[in-house]
Each structure stands twice: as C-alpha cells, then as structure tokens.
Amino acid sequence: MALKNNPRQDAIMKLLIQKKIVSVDELSKMFSVTPTTIRRDLLELEANHQLSRSRGYAYLNENFNNSDNKDRINMFQAEKRRIATCAIQMIHSNSSVLLDSGTTILELARQLNTHTEMENVCIITNGLDVALSLTNFSTVSMPPGVVHHYSKAIFGVNTTEFFSEIRADITFMGSCGILHTTGPTISTPFLMDIKHKMVEISNKVILLIDSSKFLSSGFYPVCSFRDIDAIITVETEENKDSISQFRNSGIEVILA
C-alpha cells in the first residue's frame, strides 16, 4: 500500500520518532481534527509498517530507523522532492556523479532522469533502484556484488574494490540519521566500507537528508561531518537549532 503525500502523517511520524508513543487524543488535539481522522491516518501508517497501534495509542515501529526499511520510500516525499530539485543544480554536463543508495537519492535520480539536456554525465551507483530510474542516461555504471533484498543496495568485497579504482567529481550521500552523531550514520554494517570509500574517492560530498533525519540516528558513522562539503535539507521547527549549530561550526547547510 503506497502512502499519499500527507503532511499530517509526516508530522505524526516526526512526533513518534521523538516520543516513541503518542495517543489518538493527543494527536487529535494537536492537529485540530477528529479522532476518526487520526485513526484513519494511523491505519494507513500501520499498513505501511511505520507504526503499531494498541488501545488508543500509536507506537513507532522498532525497525523504522533501519536504513533497510523499504517502507520509508513514501515518507516525507514533499521534502525529498525539494531536496532533489536543489541537488540537481550541482550536476553539470561532462561530470562524473556518484549516487548512494537510499530513498532521497532515489528521488534525485528520478528528477535527474528528466534532465536530458545534460551531456556526457557519467553516473555510478550501488543502488539498483537508482540505476533503473536513470533510463534516459546512456552511461550508468554499477559495481559487482550482491543485491540486498530490502535496500536494493549492492555490497560485497568486489564492490568496495570497484570504488577503490575510480574517482568522482561529486557524491550525493544519504543517511538514516544524524542526531547526536559525529557524522552521517547508517544501520547496515555491510555497507560501511563502501560508503566510506565513496567519500574518499569524491572531490565533493553532498549529504541529502530530510528533516526527520535530525531526530534519529543509525549505529555506524560513515564519516565525520568534516568530510562533508555541504548538507542539503529542509528547515523545520524541529531542526532549525541544529542547522544553526552546523553553520556556526563551519559546515555549509543549503536549504531546499
């Protein structure tokens, strides 16, 4: 079941990321809608494995922060579209572009596929769904390896070796969260070496994260924020203080 772009459902998920549990009555008052409307939202979110319900309460799905969670693809979609539109402006003809796996990167790939005016853009990705979204580009390269069934990311010893042999002008990277971390994180250990190598071989690294990623984190830092050239995100009430802290520490934050 695919979620429609529903800002209220996105807001519910952000609240759950922070509190882990909320009541129907609390949500009804917060959004000034009836409990029936909230229950309908929760039913849709539960059908997509984002949360669980029990006796008037909603609980965050324990796997929500897992970077393998295929059900996150339709969450915060409006923000992902804005972020992707902003990121497109950094891609130019005659350049080599490295695309990470992940749902925000997938949105970038879908938008990039419509820009047929770009010439001689060499795209490299370890995301199978990302590669399949780039049908209008004649040069899309992928590394050897095994395809992970949820994330659609390719991994393996040969995958890491593949990235050791190339250079990229720019890398667009995702993350499952940056809350209280020293850098972007993931929750999938077998992708660690690959993502680290992507950072190492690129002249410029751009982190693409929707605002919910400021409220959670994965287990494994991929790199330091010092290794990131810029963060593209959307400013909200929840993350504006964090954005100010990043900027005060010298990290460029671009608002979509």
Backbone hydrogen bonds in HBPLUS format (Angstrom, degrees):
<---DONOR---> <-ACCEPTOR-->    atom                        ^
c    i                          cat <-CA-CA->   ^        H-A-AA   ^      H-
h    n   atom  resd res      DA  || num        DHA   H-A  angle D-A-AA Bond
n    s   type  num  typ     dist DA aas  dist angle  dist       angle   num
A0009-GLN N   A0006-ASN O   3.03 MM   3  5.34 118.9  2.42 105.9 120.5     1
A0010-ASP N   A0006-ASN O   3.04 MM   4  6.41 154.9  2.11 154.0 162.0     2
A0011-ALA N   A0007-PRO O   2.92 MM   4  6.17 154.6  1.98 146.3 153.0     3
A0012-ILE N   A0008-ARG O   2.88 MM   4  6.16 150.2  1.97 145.7 154.1     4
A0013-MET N   A0009-GLN O   2.99 MM   4  6.24 157.0  2.04 146.3 151.8     5
A0014-LYS N   A0010-ASP O   2.98 MM   4  6.31 152.7  2.06 147.5 155.0     6
A0015-LEU N   A0011-ALA O   3.03 MM   4  6.27 157.6  2.08 146.7 152.3     7
A0016-LEU N   A0012-ILE O   2.94 MM   4  6.22 154.4  2.01 147.8 155.3     8
A0017-ILE N   A0013-MET O   2.88 MM   4  6.10 151.3  1.96 148.1 155.7     9
A0018-GLN N   A0014-LYS O   3.24 MM   4  6.50 146.2  2.36 140.4 148.2    10
A0019-LYS N   A0015-LEU O   2.84 MM   4  6.06 163.5  1.86 154.6 159.6    11
A0020-LYS N   A0016-LEU O   2.64 MM   4  4.63 149.1  1.73 129.5 137.0    12
A0060-LEU N   A0020-LYS O   2.95 MM  40  5.15 159.3  1.99 144.3 146.2    13
A0022-VAL N   A0058-ALA O   3.06 MM  36  5.46 154.1  2.13 148.5 156.7    14
A0058-ALA N   A0022-VAL O   2.78 MM  36  5.46 159.3  1.82 165.9 172.4    15
A0027-LEU N   A0023-SER O   3.10 MM   4  6.36 162.7  2.13 149.2 153.3    16
A0024-VAL N   A0056-GLY O   2.80 MM  32  5.39 159.4  1.85 151.2 150.2    17
A0028-SER N   A0024-VAL O   2.85 MM   4  6.00 155.1  1.91 150.4 158.1    18
A0029-LYS N   A0025-ASP O   3.06 MM   4  6.27 160.8  2.10 151.2 154.5    19
A0030-MET N   A0026-GLU O   2.98 MM   4  6.11 157.8  2.03 145.7 152.7    20
A0031-PHE N   A0027-LEU O   3.01 MM   4  6.10 159.0  2.06 152.0 154.9    21
A0032-SER N   A0028-SER O   2.98 MM   4  5.70 111.9  2.46 132.2 146.9    22
A0033-VAL N   A0028-SER O   3.18 MM   5  5.22 151.9  2.26 141.5 148.5    23
A0037-THR N   A0034-THR O   3.03 MM   3  5.27 121.0  2.39 102.4 116.1    24
A0038-ILE N   A0034-THR O   3.16 MM   4  6.59 158.1  2.21 151.9 157.8    25
A0039-ARG N   A0035-PRO O   2.86 MM   4  6.08 160.1  1.90 149.4 155.0    26
A0040-ARG N   A0036-THR O   3.00 MM   4  6.24 148.0  2.10 142.6 151.1    27
A0041-ASP N   A0037-THR O   3.06 MM   4  6.42 154.2  2.13 145.9 152.5    28
A0042-LEU N   A0038-ILE O   2.87 MM   4  6.18 162.9  1.90 156.9 161.6    29
A0043-LEU N   A0039-ARG O   2.85 MM   4  6.02 148.5  1.94 144.3 152.8    30
A0044-GLU N   A0040-ARG O   3.16 MM   4  6.43 157.7  2.21 146.5 151.2    31
A0045-LEU N   A0041-ASP O   2.98 MM   4  6.27 160.9  2.01 152.0 157.7    32
A0046-GLU N   A0042-LEU O   2.77 MM   4  5.88 151.4  1.85 144.7 153.0    33
A0047-ALA N   A0043-LEU O   2.90 MM   4  6.08 152.6  1.98 143.6 151.1    34
A0048-ASN N   A0044-GLU O   3.21 MM   4  6.47 132.0  2.45 136.4 148.0    35
A0048-ASN N   A0045-LEU O   3.24 MM   3  5.16 134.0  2.46  91.6 103.8    36
A0050-GLN N   A0045-LEU O   2.96 MM   5  5.35 163.4  1.99 161.1 155.6    37
A0049-HIS N   A0046-GLU O   2.92 MM   3  4.92 159.5  1.96 110.5 111.6    38
A0061-ASN N   A0050-GLN O   3.03 MM  11  5.36 159.5  2.08 133.9 128.2    39
A0052-SER N   A0059-TYR O   2.82 MM   7  5.09 153.0  1.89 142.4 151.4    40
A0059-TYR N   A0052-SER O   2.71 MM   7  5.09 160.9  1.75 155.9 160.9    41
A0054-SER N   A0057-TYR O   2.99 MM   3  5.32 155.2  2.06 143.0 146.5    42
A0057-TYR N   A0054-SER O   3.09 MM   3  5.32 142.6  2.24 108.5 119.7    43
A0064-PHE N   A0061-ASN O   2.94 MM   3  5.34 166.5  1.96 123.3 124.5    44
A0066-ASN N   A0063-ASN O   3.02 MM   3  5.28 158.9  2.07 111.6 118.2    45
A0069-ASN N   A0066-ASN O   2.97 MM   3  5.54 168.6  1.98 124.7 127.0    46
A0072-ARG N   A0069-ASN O   3.31 MM   3  5.95 171.7  2.32 117.9 119.7    47
A0075-MET N   A0072-ARG O   2.98 MM   3  5.25 163.6  2.01 115.6 120.8    48
A0080-LYS N   A0076-PHE O   3.10 MM   4  6.42 158.5  2.15 149.3 155.9    49
A0081-ARG N   A0077-GLN O   2.96 MM   4  6.18 152.6  2.04 149.9 156.2    50
A0082-ARG N   A0078-ALA O   3.23 MM   4  6.50 157.7  2.28 143.0 148.3    51
A0083-ILE N   A0079-GLU O   2.90 MM   4  6.16 161.9  1.94 155.8 161.1    52
A0084-ALA N   A0080-LYS O   2.89 MM   4  6.02 161.7  1.93 147.3 152.3    53
A0085-THR N   A0081-ARG O   2.97 MM   4  6.14 159.2  2.01 148.0 153.6    54
A0086-CYS N   A0082-ARG O   3.10 MM   4  6.33 151.7  2.18 144.6 151.6    55
A0087-ALA N   A0083-ILE O   2.92 MM   4  6.19 156.0  1.97 148.9 156.1    56
A0088-ILE N   A0084-ALA O   2.95 MM   4  6.15 149.9  2.04 152.6 159.3    57
A0089-GLN N   A0086-CYS O   3.27 MM   3  5.77 141.5  2.42 107.9 116.5    58
A0090-MET N   A0087-ALA O   2.92 MM   3  5.57 163.4  1.95 121.1 126.7    59
A0091-ILE N   A0088-ILE O   3.03 MM   3  5.47 167.6  2.04 118.0 121.7    60
A0094-ASN N   A0119-GLU O   2.78 MM  25  6.20 153.1  1.85 154.8 162.4    61
A0122-CYS N   A0095-SER O   2.92 MM  27  6.29 153.2  1.99 152.9 160.0    62
A0169-ASP N   A0096-SER O   3.01 MM  73  5.23 135.7  2.21 123.8 136.6    63
A0170-ILE N   A0096-SER O   3.34 MM  74  6.80 151.6  2.43 157.4 165.0    64
A0097-VAL N   A0122-CYS O   2.74 MM  25  6.08 163.2  1.76 162.6 168.3    65
A0124-ILE N   A0097-VAL O   2.87 MM  27  6.24 157.9  1.92 162.6 166.8    66
A0098-LEU N   A0170-ILE O   2.86 MM  72  6.17 171.3  1.87 161.4 164.0    67
A0172-PHE N   A0098-LEU O   2.93 MM  74  6.36 158.6  1.97 169.5 175.8    68
A0099-LEU N   A0124-ILE O   2.84 MM  25  6.21 162.0  1.87 160.4 166.6    69
A0100-ASP N   A0172-PHE O   3.06 MM  72  6.13 160.0  2.10 173.8 174.7    70
A0106-LEU N   A0102-GLY O   2.92 MM   4  6.11 144.1  2.05 141.0 151.9    71
A0107-GLU N   A0103-THR O   3.14 MM   4  6.39 149.4  2.24 138.0 144.6    72
A0108-LEU N   A0104-THR O   3.07 MM   4  6.40 150.7  2.16 141.4 149.4    73
A0109-ALA N   A0105-ILE O   2.91 MM   4  6.24 155.4  1.97 150.1 156.5    74
A0110-ARG N   A0106-LEU O   2.99 MM   4  6.28 156.2  2.05 148.7 154.8    75
A0111-GLN N   A0107-GLU O   3.07 MM   4  6.33 158.6  2.12 148.7 153.7    76
A0112-LEU N   A0108-LEU O   2.80 MM   4  5.98 160.3  1.84 152.2 158.8    77
A0113-ASN N   A0109-ALA O   2.98 MM   4  6.10 144.3  2.11 144.6 152.8    78
A0114-THR N   A0111-GLN O   3.05 MM   3  5.54 154.9  2.12 111.8 119.3    79
A0115-HIS N   A0112-LEU O   3.00 MM   3  5.36 158.1  2.05 112.4 119.5    80
A0118-MET N   A0115-HIS O   3.32 MM   3  6.13 169.7  2.33 118.7 121.4    81
A0123-ILE N   A0139-THR O   3.18 MM  16  6.32 176.1  2.18 154.2 154.1    82
A0141-SER N   A0123-ILE O   2.75 MM  18  6.20 163.3  1.78 161.9 163.9    83
A0125-THR N   A0141-SER O   3.08 MM  16  6.54 157.9  2.13 165.1 168.2    84
A0154-ILE N   A0126-ASN O   2.68 MM  28  5.09 158.4  1.73 155.4 162.3    85
A0131-ALA N   A0127-GLY O   2.94 MM   4  6.24 160.8  1.98 156.5 160.4    86
A0128-LEU N   A0152-LYS O   2.81 MM  24  5.41 162.8  1.83 171.0 165.6    87
A0132-LEU N   A0128-LEU O   3.03 MM   4  6.27 159.5  2.08 150.2 155.8    88
A0133-SER N   A0130-VAL O   3.13 MM   3  5.25 144.1  2.27  99.6 110.3    89
A0134-LEU N   A0131-ALA O   3.11 MM   3  5.47 164.1  2.14 112.3 117.3    90
A0137-PHE N   A0134-LEU O   3.26 MM   3  5.73 167.5  2.28 115.1 118.0    91
A0146-VAL N   A0155-PHE O   2.85 MM   9  5.41 169.2  1.87 159.2 159.2    92
A0155-PHE N   A0146-VAL O   2.92 MM   9  5.41 152.3  2.00 143.7 151.2    93
A0148-HIS N   A0153-ALA O   2.86 MM   5  5.43 172.4  1.87 150.5 152.5    94
A0152-LYS N   A0148-HIS O   2.96 MM   4  5.07 137.8  2.14 136.3 144.7    95
A0159-THR N   A0156-GLY O   3.05 MM   3  5.06 127.0  2.34  95.2 109.6    96
A0160-THR N   A0156-GLY O   3.25 MM   4  6.67 157.3  2.31 155.6 158.5    97
A0161-GLU N   A0157-VAL O   3.18 MM   4  6.47 161.3  2.22 149.1 154.5    98
A0162-PHE N   A0158-ASN O   2.96 MM   4  6.08 148.4  2.06 139.6 147.6    99
A0163-PHE N   A0159-THR O   3.28 MM   4  6.67 156.4  2.34 150.2 154.3   100
A0164-SER N   A0160-THR O   3.15 MM   4  6.42 131.3  2.40 138.9 152.4   101
A0164-SER N   A0161-GLU O   3.08 MM   3  4.98 131.5  2.32  93.3 107.2   102
A0165-GLU N   A0162-PHE O   3.20 MM   3  5.66 157.0  2.26 109.7 116.2   103
A0168-ALA N   A0201-ILE O   3.17 MM  33  6.29 160.3  2.21 141.6 142.0   104
A0203-ASN N   A0168-ALA O   2.93 MM  35  6.35 156.4  1.99 156.1 162.2   105
A0171-THR N   A0204-LYS O   2.79 MM  33  6.21 152.2  1.86 156.5 166.1   106
A0206-ILE N   A0171-THR O   2.81 MM  35  6.09 170.6  1.81 170.7 173.7   107
A0173-MET N   A0206-ILE O   2.85 MM  33  6.13 166.9  1.87 160.4 164.3   108
A0208-LEU N   A0173-MET O   2.82 MM  35  6.04 167.3  1.84 168.6 172.4   109
A0176-CYS N   A0185-THR O   3.00 MM   9  5.99 161.9  2.04 154.5 157.5   110
A0185-THR N   A0177-GLY O   3.36 MM   8  5.80 145.8  2.49 151.3 161.0   111
A0178-ILE N   A0213-LYS O   2.83 MM  35  6.04 155.4  1.89 167.7 161.1   112
A0179-LEU N   A0216-SER O   3.02 MM  37  5.12 171.8  2.02 132.8 132.3   113
A0225-PHE N   A0182-THR O   3.04 MM  43  6.37 141.7  2.20 152.9 144.2   114
A0222-VAL N   A0184-PRO O   2.79 MM  38  5.85 170.2  1.79 163.9 165.7   115
A0186-ILE N   A0220-TYR O   2.91 MM  34  5.32 146.5  2.02 137.9 146.9   116
A0219-PHE N   A0186-ILE O   3.02 MM  33  6.10 116.2  2.44 121.7 132.4   117
A0220-TYR N   A0186-ILE O   2.88 MM  34  5.32 174.1  1.88 169.2 168.2   118
A0191-LEU N   A0188-THR O   3.16 MM   3  5.89 166.3  2.18 123.1 127.3   119
A0192-MET N   A0189-PRO O   3.13 MM   3  5.35 163.7  2.15 111.2 116.4   120
A0195-LYS N   A0191-LEU O   3.02 MM   4  6.21 170.9  2.03 162.9 164.6   121
A0196-HIS N   A0192-MET O   2.93 MM   4  6.10 161.5  1.96 155.8 161.8   122
A0197-LYS N   A0193-ASP O   2.96 MM   4  6.10 151.3  2.05 140.3 147.9   123
A0198-MET N   A0194-ILE O   2.95 MM   4  6.28 147.7  2.06 146.6 155.9   124
A0199-VAL N   A0195-LYS O   3.17 MM   4  6.48 154.8  2.23 148.4 153.3   125
A0200-GLU N   A0196-HIS O   3.11 MM   4  6.36 155.9  2.17 143.5 150.4   126
A0201-ILE N   A0197-LYS O   3.03 MM   4  6.20 150.7  2.12 154.5 159.5   127
A0229-ASP N   A0205-VAL O   2.85 MM  24  5.34 146.9  1.96 142.7 153.7   128
A0207-LEU N   A0230-ALA O   2.91 MM  23  6.31 165.1  1.94 160.8 161.5   129
A0232-ILE N   A0207-LEU O   2.82 MM  25  6.17 166.5  1.84 167.5 171.1   130
A0209-ILE N   A0232-ILE O   3.19 MM  23  6.52 166.9  2.21 167.2 170.9   131
A0213-LYS N   A0210-ASP O   3.07 MM   3  5.88 157.4  2.12 123.1 128.8   132
A0214-PHE N   A0211-SER O   3.22 MM   3  5.75 165.2  2.24 113.3 117.9   133
A0215-LEU N   A0212-SER O   2.99 MM   3  5.45 161.2  2.03 113.4 119.2   134
A0227-ASP N   A0224-SER O   2.92 MM   3  5.40 155.3  1.98 111.5 119.1   135
A0228-ILE N   A0225-PHE O   3.08 MM   3  5.20 159.9  2.12 105.8 112.2   136
A0231-ILE N   A0252-GLU O   2.97 MM  21  6.36 150.2  2.06 148.2 157.5   137
A0254-ILE N   A0231-ILE O   2.71 MM  23  5.99 167.1  1.73 164.9 169.6   138
A0233-THR N   A0254-ILE O   3.09 MM  21  6.52 155.3  2.16 161.2 168.5   139
A0256-ALA N   A0233-THR O   2.82 MM  23  5.87 166.3  1.84 162.8 167.1   140
A0240-LYS N   A0236-THR O   3.07 MM   4  5.84 128.1  2.35 153.8 162.3   141
A0243-ILE N   A0239-ASN O   2.93 MM   4  6.19 155.7  1.99 156.1 163.5   142
A0244-SER N   A0240-LYS O   3.07 MM   4  6.29 154.9  2.13 141.5 147.6   143
A0245-GLN N   A0241-ASP O   2.99 MM   4  6.29 153.2  2.06 146.2 153.7   144
A0246-PHE N   A0242-SER O   2.93 MM   4  6.23 156.0  1.99 150.5 156.5   145
A0247-ARG N   A0243-ILE O   3.00 MM   4  6.27 165.4  2.03 151.6 155.2   146
A0248-ASN N   A0244-SER O   2.87 MM   4  6.05 156.6  1.92 149.0 155.9   147
A0249-SER N   A0245-GLN O   3.06 MM   4  6.22 133.6  2.28 138.4 149.8   148
A0249-SER N   A0246-PHE O   3.10 MM   3  5.19 132.1  2.34  96.1 109.4   149
A0251-ILE N   A0246-PHE O   2.99 MM   5  5.29 159.1  2.03 151.7 144.8   150
A0250-GLY N   A0247-ARG O   3.03 MM   3  5.12 160.9  2.07 106.2 111.3   151
